[in-house]
Structures are given as structure tokens and as C-alpha cells.
Amino acid sequence: MSKLVTLPEAVDMIRDGELVAIGGNVLHRAPMALVREILRQRKRNLRIIKTAGAMDVDLLCMGDCVSSVDAGFVSYETEYSLASHYRKAVESGKVAGNEHACYTIISAMRAASAGIPFMPVKGLVTSELIEENSYFTRIKDPFSEDLVTVVKAIRPDIALIHVHEADINGNAYIEGPLFDDILMSRASKRVILSAEKIVPENKFAFSQNKAQIPHFLVEAVVKAEKGALPCSCLPNYDINPKQLECFKRCETKTELAAYLKSCEQTDYRR
């Protein structure tokens, strides 16, 4: 049975308050078409998981969609400055910013993918993060009796991942850096994909490029050519600075609504 749906239908599957993992890394292959549709549908109290976020997290915070963010890093690339809407939301107390190191988010999802409650994080030996973030604690190593820092498993309710190719059944392929998206698909309860291209069902069976995300993990697939813009999806396209700055100039909800309206034609909403 085909899992190909429209953008609004896919985002309608996300429920308020869910733990949502967002694929990509900073300004690269973020699922921006899905993120913009979350704002249009006015989803609320989402708890965001992201190893290294940028415009995706910033946009959701400006749209009042978020109650907490667990991330190792949230900022734009150096050229584009800080994620000001995320920063304001955390400073005002509107959003809880639960700080991680990037690799502790990865370790927490590795634990979830393996079906275990926590994962040791050797590098986090001495850090205020251990006291400040409830996801961390120290336990005694049963073999050496030394103290070991561990991070609690993170099992997202849903993962949003942008891929280069997918078939209608949900088999998907990413070209270039995978970031932590494959791990994310294994750790999450459900997966929604947006794809640059919908390929024939027999594509992966007869190609050297096999599906990295299998159909049985995927709940829905959306055709979204250029669905990462204004972020990059290399080698298809790079960051679009003009489109990025168009959002970064938004300071009011009216300006944000106008920005979302301007993106409707490229977001393949039908």
C-alpha cells in the first residue's frame, strides 16, 4: 500500500506535545518543507530533538510550536549569526533548552535503537551538564567500581527526515553525508520522510544504491523537491542566502505569516 501523502496530510500525523526528532545538520538537509507546514498547522508544545540545529529550531520557536529543545548546538553557520528566536524563547522561559553535547544526543538515540535504557558517555567525565540536565547521571561500573556518566535513552515519537530518493512504500536513500539520520530512523517510533525525488518501486532492488531507511520504519512519504531550502541538499543545491535572510529579517508574527505564504509554491502542499 502506498505511503505517499501530501505535505499537510503528513504533518497532520504529528500530535501536539510529541517528542519530534529533526534530521539534517545545521543548515544542511534539514526537512524545511515539513517544518514550515508544522507552523501552518499551528502544532503546539512539541519537544524537539536535534543534534545540531539552526533554522529549523529557530523557525519553530518563533512560531510558538515548541515547549523544549534537547540539542548539542543551535545556531546558524558563522556567516549567518545566532538563532535569535530560539535564544529569546529560552531566555524568556517560554522554551526549556536542555543542553547536550552533540554526541550525547547520538548516544541517547543509540540506546533507544538498541532497546536499552541508557548509554555510557565516556567523554563526559567532568561537566556541569551532568547536574543541569536530568538526562545525565553517574553510576558505578560493576566491574571496576569507578563512576561512569550515562545518558538516558531518547526515543522520539516521530522523526522528520529529508532524503534524496524514496519510493512510494517508504524505502529511502540519502546521497552524501548521512549525519545521524539513519540512527534517528531506528531510534524513533515513527518516521515521516520528505524526498527530493520519488523513484520506481524496483529502483533499490536493481541499483547499487540500496535503501538506507527501509519501508517498514516509515509511516509516510512526501514528494518535496527542494524541500530543504533555504538549507542545502547537496549535491542537488546549496544554501540559498537570499531565502535564508528573508526569514532572518522576520521579527513579527505578521512577517512570519507572510514568509510562510511566500513558501507555499515551493512546499508542494498538494
VOLOSE-107325 format. One record per residue (C-alpha): residue number from 0; x, y, z. Coordinates in Angstrom, 1 decimal, decimal comma, padded with zeros to 4 digits. Example, Ala and Ser with C-alpha at 12.3 -4.5 7.8 and 13.67 -1.06 7.14 Angstrom:
<pts>
0:012,3:-004,5:007,8
1:013,7:-001,1:007,1
</pts>
This chain:
<pts>
0:000,0:000,0:000,0
1:001,4:003,4:-001,0
2:002,6:005,7:001,8
3:002,8:008,7:-000,5
4:000,8:011,6:001,0
5:000,6:015,3:000,7
6:002,6:017,7:002,9
7:-000,5:018,7:005,0
8:-001,5:015,1:005,4
9:001,9:014,1:006,7
10:002,2:016,9:009,3
11:-001,4:016,2:010,4
12:000,1:012,9:011,7
13:002,1:014,8:014,3
14:000,3:015,3:017,6
15:000,7:018,3:019,9
16:003,2:017,6:022,7
17:005,1:014,8:020,9
18:008,8:014,3:021,0
19:009,9:015,2:017,5
20:013,4:014,4:016,1
21:014,5:016,6:013,1
22:017,0:015,2:010,7
23:019,9:017,0:008,9
24:022,6:019,0:010,5
25:022,7:022,8:011,0
26:021,9:024,3:007,5
27:022,3:021,0:005,6
28:019,4:018,7:004,5
29:017,0:019,9:007,2
30:013,4:018,9:006,4
31:012,3:022,6:006,0
32:009,1:022,0:004,0
33:007,8:019,7:006,8
34:009,0:022,3:009,4
35:007,1:025,1:007,7
36:003,9:023,0:007,5
37:004,1:022,4:011,3
38:003,8:026,2:011,7
39:000,9:026,5:009,2
40:-000,9:023,8:011,2
41:-000,1:025,5:014,5
42:001,2:022,5:016,2
43:001,9:023,2:019,9
44:004,2:022,0:022,8
45:006,4:019,9:020,6
46:009,6:018,7:022,3
47:012,4:018,9:019,8
48:015,4:016,6:019,5
49:018,2:017,7:017,2
50:022,0:017,0:017,3
51:022,9:020,4:015,7
52:020,0:022,7:014,8
53:019,7:026,1:013,1
54:016,8:027,5:011,0
55:014,5:024,5:011,7
56:014,6:025,0:015,5
57:014,7:028,8:015,2
58:011,6:028,9:013,0
59:009,6:026,5:015,2
60:010,4:028,6:018,3
61:009,3:031,8:016,5
62:006,1:030,1:015,6
63:005,3:029,1:019,3
64:005,3:025,4:018,4
65:007,9:024,3:020,9
66:008,0:023,6:024,7
67:011,5:022,2:024,9
68:014,7:021,6:022,8
69:017,2:018,9:023,5
70:020,2:019,7:021,3
71:024,0:019,8:021,3
72:024,1:023,0:019,3
73:021,5:025,5:017,9
74:022,9:028,3:015,8
75:023,4:029,3:012,2
76:026,7:028,8:010,4
77:029,2:031,6:011,4
78:028,3:033,7:008,3
79:024,6:033,9:009,4
80:025,0:034,6:013,1
81:022,9:033,3:016,1
82:019,5:031,6:016,2
83:017,8:034,7:017,8
84:014,3:033,3:018,1
85:015,5:030,2:019,9
86:017,7:032,3:022,2
87:014,8:034,6:023,1
88:012,5:031,7:023,7
89:014,9:030,1:026,1
90:015,9:033,3:027,9
91:012,2:034,2:028,5
92:011,4:030,8:029,8
93:008,9:030,0:027,0
94:011,1:027,1:025,9
95:013,2:024,8:028,0
96:016,7:024,5:026,5
97:018,1:021,1:027,7
98:021,8:021,3:026,7
99:023,7:018,3:025,5
100:026,9:017,7:023,7
101:026,2:016,6:020,1
102:027,5:013,1:020,8
103:025,2:012,6:023,9
104:022,1:013,1:021,7
105:023,6:010,4:019,4
106:024,4:008,2:022,3
107:020,9:008,6:023,7
108:019,4:007,6:020,4
109:021,8:004,7:020,1
110:020,4:003,4:023,4
111:016,9:003,8:022,2
112:017,7:001,9:018,9
113:019,2:-000,9:020,9
114:016,2:-001,1:023,3
115:018,3:-000,3:026,4
116:017,5:002,4:029,0
117:020,8:004,3:028,9
118:024,2:004,6:027,3
119:027,6:005,3:028,9
120:029,2:008,6:027,6
121:033,0:008,3:028,3
122:033,9:011,8:027,2
123:031,5:013,5:029,7
124:033,7:013,0:032,8
125:033,5:016,4:034,4
126:030,8:018,8:033,3
127:028,1:021,0:034,7
128:025,8:019,4:032,2
129:025,6:016,3:034,4
130:024,0:018,4:037,2
131:021,9:020,7:035,0
132:020,3:018,1:032,6
133:018,1:015,4:034,0
134:019,1:013,1:031,1
135:022,5:012,6:032,7
136:023,6:010,8:035,9
137:026,6:008,8:037,2
138:026,5:005,1:038,1
139:029,1:002,7:039,5
140:030,8:000,5:037,0
141:030,1:-003,0:038,3
142:033,5:-004,3:037,1
143:035,8:-001,6:038,3
144:033,6:000,3:040,7
145:034,6:003,6:039,0
146:031,9:006,2:038,4
147:030,6:006,3:034,8
148:028,5:009,1:033,3
149:025,4:007,8:031,4
150:022,8:009,4:029,3
151:019,1:008,3:029,3
152:017,8:006,8:026,1
153:015,8:009,2:023,8
154:013,1:007,5:021,8
155:011,4:010,2:019,7
156:007,7:009,8:019,0
157:008,4:010,8:015,4
158:011,3:011,6:013,2
159:011,2:014,1:010,2
160:013,9:013,3:007,7
161:014,6:014,8:004,2
162:016,1:012,3:001,7
163:017,3:012,4:-001,9
164:015,2:009,5:-003,1
165:012,3:007,4:-001,8
166:009,7:005,1:-003,3
167:006,0:005,1:-002,5
168:006,5:002,3:000,0
169:009,0:004,3:002,2
170:012,3:002,9:001,1
171:014,8:005,8:001,1
172:018,3:006,7:000,0
173:020,5:009,7:001,1
174:023,4:010,8:-001,0
175:026,4:012,2:000,7
176:026,7:012,8:004,5
177:024,2:010,8:006,5
178:024,6:012,8:009,7
179:022,6:010,9:012,4
180:019,5:010,4:010,2
181:019,9:006,6:009,8
182:020,3:006,2:013,6
183:017,3:008,5:014,1
184:015,1:006,4:011,9
185:016,0:003,3:014,0
186:015,5:005,1:017,4
187:012,1:006,7:016,6
188:008,7:005,1:017,0
189:007,5:006,6:013,6
190:009,2:008,2:010,6
191:008,0:010,8:008,1
192:010,1:011,3:005,0
193:010,2:014,2:002,5
194:012,0:013,3:-000,7
195:013,6:015,2:-003,5
196:012,5:012,5:-005,9
197:010,0:009,7:-005,9
198:011,6:006,7:-007,7
199:010,0:003,5:-009,1
200:009,4:000,7:-006,6
201:012,0:-001,5:-008,1
202:014,8:001,2:-008,1
203:016,6:-000,1:-005,0
204:016,3:-003,7:-005,9
205:018,3:-003,1:-009,2
206:020,6:-000,3:-008,1
207:024,0:-000,3:-006,4
208:022,5:002,4:-004,1
209:020,4:000,4:-001,7
210:017,8:001,9:000,6
211:019,4:003,0:003,9
212:016,0:003,6:005,5
213:013,7:000,6:004,9
214:009,9:000,9:004,3
215:008,8:-000,9:007,5
216:010,2:002,0:009,6
217:008,3:004,7:007,6
218:004,8:005,9:008,2
219:004,5:008,5:005,3
220:006,5:009,9:002,3
221:006,0:013,3:000,9
222:007,3:014,4:-002,5
223:009,2:017,7:-001,8
224:011,6:018,7:-004,5
225:013,9:021,4:-002,9
226:012,2:020,5:000,4
227:015,3:021,5:002,3
228:015,5:025,1:001,0
229:016,8:027,5:002,1
230:019,1:024,9:003,6
231:021,3:022,8:001,3
232:020,7:019,3:-000,1
233:024,0:018,6:-001,7
234:024,8:017,8:-004,5
235:021,4:018,9:-005,7
236:021,6:022,5:-004,4
237:023,5:024,6:-001,8
238:022,2:027,1:000,8
239:020,2:029,9:-000,6
240:021,4:033,0:001,3
241:018,6:035,3:000,0
242:015,9:033,0:001,1
243:017,6:032,4:004,4
244:017,9:036,2:005,1
245:014,3:036,6:004,1
246:013,3:034,6:007,2
247:016,0:036,1:009,4
248:014,5:039,5:008,8
249:011,2:038,4:010,3
250:010,6:039,9:013,6
251:006,8:039,8:014,0
252:004,1:037,2:013,6
253:002,7:039,1:010,6
254:006,1:039,0:008,9
255:006,3:035,3:009,7
256:002,9:034,6:008,2
257:004,0:036,4:005,0
258:007,2:034,4:004,9
259:005,2:031,1:005,1
260:002,8:032,3:002,4
261:005,7:033,1:000,1
262:007,0:029,5:000,5
263:003,7:027,8:-000,4
264:004,5:027,3:-004,1
265:007,8:025,5:-003,3
266:006,4:023,4:-000,5
267:004,4:021,0:-002,7
268:001,4:021,2:-000,4
269:-001,0:019,4:-002,8
</pts>
